[in-house]
């Protein structure tokens, strides 16, 4: 902990001089926060390494978060480029190599202030899709940032439906070149990061045309800007797409190509190539690339999405014990807002959610590793299940984390609207995850398609993938729990989630079949079921998250303090889900009115239990003040003082008196004689 | 409609050259959009007047929305001051007076670009709280902007609990002055608009101290900046609170007073005054001020909150018929995304919500008028009910509208993240309404307190206020509806909402009583019930909205096209609420599993029915392109072209090559010899 440095705006070390209202929350803690931090890091050696990396970054003034909340989009961009270039030098100096844990911790710590994100995707796609020759040519240059690449796939008019992309690559046998075009306004590339003002090269996706026949989407390397003066090449129009919600450090761009020629060798040719005579040749299987896409999704959840919720919880919970409002009992001093049941009901489910999703990601990474080994052996059986699981978990995680961040933000009242609280930028950072790396509705329906298929297999008593094995074992009786304590039994609530998910899948499968029997076409019937399909896929994913959280409990010493506190969170996550979706659980009278009332009481009682552990539970996330960058949520709890100190530095307090002289003074002088 | 002008970025009139995909949606419309516009405006003469005002503003280049999305906070502020000063001149020239409908339409149209919002509150509070003498002194100056005022109530450490405010005003008999102080960091005034960089005066709220005794909160006029050079007076520290989520045009500020003296006459003294000898004297009743607070809330809903959702619906629905994605049937062209059930399920409930809340506000304004007359006659019986209603409706409206705007934004995929879509700024504008003018949780619990009291009265068979009269008439049987069409009967679903609300109130009232019987103190028992109290208050408010929407249907010719289309929206609003909160409606087996399944089917069928009217239903909101200021949602539907044209103007495309020369060129030159 010694490495922790004070935020640049706060001259004191945050571990001293703590606000007494926060300090008292850290006395007589019922479990070891250090132990919990180690669990979250995946072992104490990881915690140690992470802290070492963070200490190096925090000690280097070049990485200071500076006045991030005060910067314009242009300033954020310049800062990001400067820090990204400097980080490469720093990593080389420290001996931290690419794809190392050190790099992962650097990116996670500095993400808001870095560029070159799509450059990394550019590198990874050449490694995945290029021949050895192509890799040897491009990767050494890209690794050293001698060229900066981007990944130009999404178009102005097309995102999720890749087959609909309009860009074209036509082979010219005479010159042995591909002619690249974005033939319409809607086909210009739109959104790729690093494209707007930085990249020199792009992996450009286009429909391949050979002798008038279309062979579908293929990747081409194209140089888009001069290395000498950064000007766009002949036939190339490009630029930045302008202001966005969040991601101001990144230069998302547009790209128009008009008859731009690249040599035949620039088509990435690991899985298919065009021969000199214009013949098309496919080779090998590109299925392993699906795995890449899946692991990118899971890493995004653990590296970006869940930490946003963890940070929001840290800020909101710490602030809620230093903010006081009204009396809980007449005559007493004003109460900490965290002592109000309504505040607990806002924040604690978010805390439990952050833990729940952290553990389910560990589970996904476990399957991913098994799947990776199998795929390399040429076996692809696990792929559809892994894809369906990862898609569903991506959706529920990004949805819940985004909503959760916003709940935390709003729970901080007016101050949650100040950028200086750190909360608005967390929302801006987390919410796009519902759209990028697979739009959530599109992904949910992919998970649903897998579930419907498996339901059909279950009906025919075929063996089922393990994550849906419950399709053949759901007990269609009613929940047997009676007393409040029964609802704290993981078997009871896991069964309830199982029942809910299965019922959702079964009903929509039946509806689908019935619509087809009534004469509807497959596609029309599917469209008429998509709302319920999406809902069933969410229920299934929710069940998986609950189940994996209960499995996590088994990994810790029975009756230990850590197990107890994790079980409280697991119970809360599960019961909050029932409380919030009671209708689903009451279907077929699985839960009676009385049982739902008891779930509610058990859930509300749990809030009071978690109250005493709330601050240690967010301390265990172990975010330094520099990483949180929040006037409300710093370790020392001096929220008001810091808000005031930071506000004074705002550029809005440094404007000259032009506005006064031009617009106001001529008015005010009319009052001079009268006051 | 002739008055409509093209957005400054689009040279063509938007009524010509419409994207065919949007144009076809406006053929063979099943009802008169003009008629519906008139209903929303409250009569055709209002529509006419509104359009005349908007035409004047749109024709004046000084009011152009310019490059709003490209401006920094400093630029937004300067624009707001410039336009606000100019608007006063323009209104004088046009003969539009204060508090006229013309002024209302101006503010609604230009709100994003105006300042002086709290100046208006300053004026209104002097009118409400000042003596005739005080009004005669200050109002003429304030009305002409010769002084600019702010309303300094909220403190850094206190918002919702007004009694907890720490600022003090101590009377000094010797000098006949009040000594004003903000005695701690947490007591500095924080958030007031126009305070940060503009206001010369403030209505400052402080605890009044006379001879050591505290008399509670009172308002004082204090000059805070020089009229000559704008410098803060002796003992005054002030400034801007810095960057926020939204409201960049407004200079929210902070204010520290240290022994600042104001003359005795500066205490606003309509309801209480301090005599020269330091005696305190109360006079009259200030209950009418509650009414002011209530009407401010309702006006805020109709003037700001609901229009945000209406605009978001307009943008998202128009965009969803020009965006195409994947095939609905194999071999067909890509389908409009609005033809997907999942997209309809996102957008149409928002559309119905916008209409529902518009009508419930009309109802509230109706009671307000009755209440205003009664209050002036010294009768205050309606006040508690009106307060409870307005608080609950404020909460449900701001919650639903904020969430709805975000649903619309996300339904536009990646482009919904571009500021140029207009959608992010709508969210930034609407979401703070959940916190200002009464924090939502605090307000809900005020409504709940009224409901609990009325429940007690119902138990004792006392007469009940009309909005809770159903407490004595709820039928505790089960819902009798059988077939799908039964659920389109307003009596059926209104009864269901009534039952849900009553059950929520009854259960929590019983729990409260039980806790007290078990020996818990009143306050502790209340706190342990607050989650359920808030939920019950939401259910009651939801019932009121549904009920008032059904009453609206009766105002239109039976069987008319307008009645049909409004009934579809009313049904959708009601059934969506049951679908989304099924658990509440299944309590006590009011709805069976089979009935809920039928509600779901009826609800999904309705989506397809509303599909054909979707574009006319948003056209009826009658927002001009300049008012929407959206690249995605303009009347002509040329979304992609406009997004591209606007992006090119972004300052991110006008930065010099400093970043390239400083950071990138030194790297890139290493690749020159290799490529």
Boltz contact constraints between the chains, C-beta under 6 A:
constraints:
  - contact:
      token1: [A, 69]
      token2: [B, 243]
      max_distance: 6.0
  - contact:
      token1: [A, 72]
      token2: [B, 72]
      max_distance: 6.0
  - contact:
      token1: [A, 73]
      token2: [B, 652]
      max_distance: 6.0
  - contact:
      token1: [A, 74]
      token2: [B, 655]
      max_distance: 6.0
  - contact:
      token1: [A, 78]
      token2: [B, 659]
      max_distance: 6.0
  - contact:
      token1: [A, 81]
      token2: [B, 659]
      max_distance: 6.0
  - contact:
      token1: [A, 81]
      token2: [B, 663]
      max_distance: 6.0
  - contact:
      token1: [A, 82]
      token2: [B, 663]
      max_distance: 6.0
  - contact:
      token1: [A, 85]
      token2: [B, 663]
      max_distance: 6.0
  - contact:
      token1: [A, 141]
      token2: [B, 671]
      max_distance: 6.0
  - contact:
      token1: [A, 145]
      token2: [B, 667]
      max_distance: 6.0
  - contact:
      token1: [A, 146]
      token2: [B, 667]
      max_distance: 6.0
  - contact:
      token1: [A, 146]
      token2: [B, 670]
      max_distance: 6.0
  - contact:
      token1: [A, 146]
      token2: [B, 671]
      max_distance: 6.0
  - contact:
      token1: [A, 147]
      token2: [B, 671]
      max_distance: 6.0
  - contact:
      token1: [A, 156]
      token2: [B, 640]
      max_distance: 6.0
  - contact:
      token1: [A, 157]
      token2: [B, 640]
      max_distance: 6.0
  - contact:
      token1: [A, 159]
      token2: [B, 413]
      max_distance: 6.0
  - contact:
      token1: [A, 159]
      token2: [B, 414]
      max_distance: 6.0
  - contact:
      token1: [A, 161]
      token2: [B, 325]
      max_distance: 6.0
  - contact:
      token1: [A, 161]
      token2: [B, 326]
      max_distance: 6.0
  - contact:
      token1: [A, 164]
      token2: [B, 334]
      max_distance: 6.0
  - contact:
      token1: [A, 185]
      token2: [B, 640]
      max_distance: 6.0
  - contact:
      token1: [A, 185]
      token2: [B, 641]
      max_distance: 6.0
  - contact:
      token1: [A, 186]
      token2: [B, 640]
      max_distance: 6.0
  - contact:
      token1: [A, 191]
      token2: [B, 414]
      max_distance: 6.0
  - contact:
      token1: [A, 227]
      token2: [B, 668]
      max_distance: 6.0
  - contact:
      token1: [A, 227]
      token2: [B, 671]
      max_distance: 6.0
  - contact:
      token1: [A, 227]
      token2: [B, 672]
      max_distance: 6.0
  - contact:
      token1: [A, 230]
      token2: [B, 660]
      max_distance: 6.0
  - contact:
      token1: [A, 239]
      token2: [B, 653]
      max_distance: 6.0
  - contact:
      token1: [A, 240]
      token2: [B, 650]
      max_distance: 6.0
  - contact:
      token1: [A, 240]
      token2: [B, 652]
      max_distance: 6.0
  - contact:
      token1: [A, 240]
      token2: [B, 653]
      max_distance: 6.0
  - contact:
      token1: [A, 241]
      token2: [B, 647]
      max_distance: 6.0
  - contact:
      token1: [A, 242]
      token2: [B, 420]
      max_distance: 6.0
  - contact:
      token1: [A, 242]
      token2: [B, 647]
      max_distance: 6.0
  - contact:
      token1: [A, 242]
      token2: [B, 650]
      max_distance: 6.0
  - contact:
      token1: [A, 243]
      token2: [B, 69]
      max_distance: 6.0
  - contact:
      token1: [A, 243]
      token2: [B, 419]
      max_distance: 6.0
  - contact:
      token1: [A, 244]
      token2: [B, 417]
      max_distance: 6.0
  - contact:
      token1: [A, 244]
      token2: [B, 418]
      max_distance: 6.0
  - contact:
      token1: [A, 245]
      token2: [B, 417]
      max_distance: 6.0
  - contact:
      token1: [A, 245]
      token2: [B, 424]
      max_distance: 6.0
  - contact:
      token1: [A, 325]
      token2: [B, 161]
      max_distance: 6.0
  - contact:
      token1: [A, 326]
      token2: [B, 161]
      max_distance: 6.0
  - contact:
      token1: [A, 328]
      token2: [B, 523]
      max_distance: 6.0
  - contact:
      token1: [A, 328]
      token2: [B, 527]
      max_distance: 6.0
  - contact:
      token1: [A, 329]
      token2: [B, 523]
      max_distance: 6.0
  - contact:
      token1: [A, 334]
      token2: [B, 164]
      max_distance: 6.0
  - contact:
      token1: [A, 341]
      token2: [B, 527]
      max_distance: 6.0
  - contact:
      token1: [A, 341]
      token2: [B, 530]
      max_distance: 6.0
  - contact:
      token1: [A, 341]
      token2: [B, 531]
      max_distance: 6.0
  - contact:
      token1: [A, 342]
      token2: [B, 441]
      max_distance: 6.0
  - contact:
      token1: [A, 342]
      token2: [B, 530]
      max_distance: 6.0
  - contact:
      token1: [A, 345]
      token2: [B, 531]
      max_distance: 6.0
  - contact:
      token1: [A, 413]
      token2: [B, 159]
      max_distance: 6.0
  - contact:
      token1: [A, 413]
      token2: [B, 435]
      max_distance: 6.0
  - contact:
      token1: [A, 414]
      token2: [B, 159]
      max_distance: 6.0
  - contact:
      token1: [A, 414]
      token2: [B, 191]
      max_distance: 6.0
  - contact:
      token1: [A, 414]
      token2: [B, 435]
      max_distance: 6.0
  - contact:
      token1: [A, 417]
      token2: [B, 244]
      max_distance: 6.0
  - contact:
      token1: [A, 417]
      token2: [B, 245]
      max_distance: 6.0
  - contact:
      token1: [A, 417]
      token2: [B, 432]
      max_distance: 6.0
  - contact:
      token1: [A, 418]
      token2: [B, 244]
      max_distance: 6.0
  - contact:
      token1: [A, 419]
      token2: [B, 243]
      max_distance: 6.0
  - contact:
      token1: [A, 420]
      token2: [B, 242]
      max_distance: 6.0
  - contact:
      token1: [A, 424]
      token2: [B, 245]
      max_distance: 6.0
  - contact:
      token1: [A, 432]
      token2: [B, 417]
      max_distance: 6.0
  - contact:
      token1: [A, 435]
      token2: [B, 414]
      max_distance: 6.0
  - contact:
      token1: [A, 441]
      token2: [B, 342]
      max_distance: 6.0
  - contact:
      token1: [A, 523]
      token2: [B, 328]
      max_distance: 6.0
  - contact:
      token1: [A, 523]
      token2: [B, 329]
      max_distance: 6.0
  - contact:
      token1: [A, 527]
      token2: [B, 341]
      max_distance: 6.0
  - contact:
      token1: [A, 530]
      token2: [B, 341]
      max_distance: 6.0
  - contact:
      token1: [A, 530]
      token2: [B, 342]
      max_distance: 6.0
  - contact:
      token1: [A, 531]
      token2: [B, 341]
      max_distance: 6.0
  - contact:
      token1: [A, 531]
      token2: [B, 345]
      max_distance: 6.0
  - contact:
      token1: [A, 582]
      token2: [B, 583]
      max_distance: 6.0
  - contact:
      token1: [A, 583]
      token2: [B, 582]
      max_distance: 6.0
  - contact:
      token1: [A, 583]
      token2: [B, 583]
      max_distance: 6.0
  - contact:
      token1: [A, 583]
      token2: [B, 586]
      max_distance: 6.0
  - contact:
      token1: [A, 586]
      token2: [B, 583]
      max_distance: 6.0
  - contact:
      token1: [A, 586]
      token2: [B, 586]
      max_distance: 6.0
  - contact:
      token1: [A, 587]
      token2: [B, 593]
      max_distance: 6.0
  - contact:
      token1: [A, 588]
      token2: [B, 593]
      max_distance: 6.0
  - contact:
      token1: [A, 593]
      token2: [B, 587]
      max_distance: 6.0
  - contact:
      token1: [A, 593]
      token2: [B, 588]
      max_distance: 6.0
  - contact:
      token1: [A, 640]
      token2: [B, 156]
      max_distance: 6.0
  - contact:
      token1: [A, 640]
      token2: [B, 157]
      max_distance: 6.0
  - contact:
      token1: [A, 640]
      token2: [B, 185]
      max_distance: 6.0
  - contact:
      token1: [A, 640]
      token2: [B, 186]
      max_distance: 6.0
  - contact:
      token1: [A, 641]
      token2: [B, 185]
      max_distance: 6.0
  - contact:
      token1: [A, 647]
      token2: [B, 241]
      max_distance: 6.0
  - contact:
      token1: [A, 647]
      token2: [B, 242]
      max_distance: 6.0
  - contact:
      token1: [A, 650]
      token2: [B, 240]
      max_distance: 6.0
  - contact:
      token1: [A, 650]
      token2: [B, 242]
      max_distance: 6.0
  - contact:
      token1: [A, 652]
      token2: [B, 73]
      max_distance: 6.0
  - contact:
      token1: [A, 652]
      token2: [B, 240]
      max_distance: 6.0
  - contact:
      token1: [A, 653]
      token2: [B, 239]
      max_distance: 6.0
  - contact:
      token1: [A, 653]
      token2: [B, 240]
      max_distance: 6.0
  - contact:
      token1: [A, 655]
      token2: [B, 74]
      max_distance: 6.0
  - contact:
      token1: [A, 659]
      token2: [B, 78]
      max_distance: 6.0
  - contact:
      token1: [A, 659]
      token2: [B, 81]
      max_distance: 6.0
  - contact:
      token1: [A, 660]
      token2: [B, 230]
      max_distance: 6.0
  - contact:
      token1: [A, 663]
      token2: [B, 81]
      max_distance: 6.0
  - contact:
      token1: [A, 663]
      token2: [B, 82]
      max_distance: 6.0
  - contact:
      token1: [A, 663]
      token2: [B, 85]
      max_distance: 6.0
  - contact:
      token1: [A, 667]
      token2: [B, 145]
      max_distance: 6.0
  - contact:
      token1: [A, 667]
      token2: [B, 146]
      max_distance: 6.0
  - contact:
      token1: [A, 668]
      token2: [B, 227]
      max_distance: 6.0
  - contact:
      token1: [A, 670]
      token2: [B, 146]
      max_distance: 6.0
  - contact:
      token1: [A, 671]
      token2: [B, 141]
      max_distance: 6.0
  - contact:
      token1: [A, 671]
      token2: [B, 146]
      max_distance: 6.0
  - contact:
      token1: [A, 671]
      token2: [B, 147]
      max_distance: 6.0
  - contact:
      token1: [A, 671]
      token2: [B, 227]
      max_distance: 6.0
  - contact:
      token1: [A, 672]
      token2: [B, 227]
      max_distance: 6.0
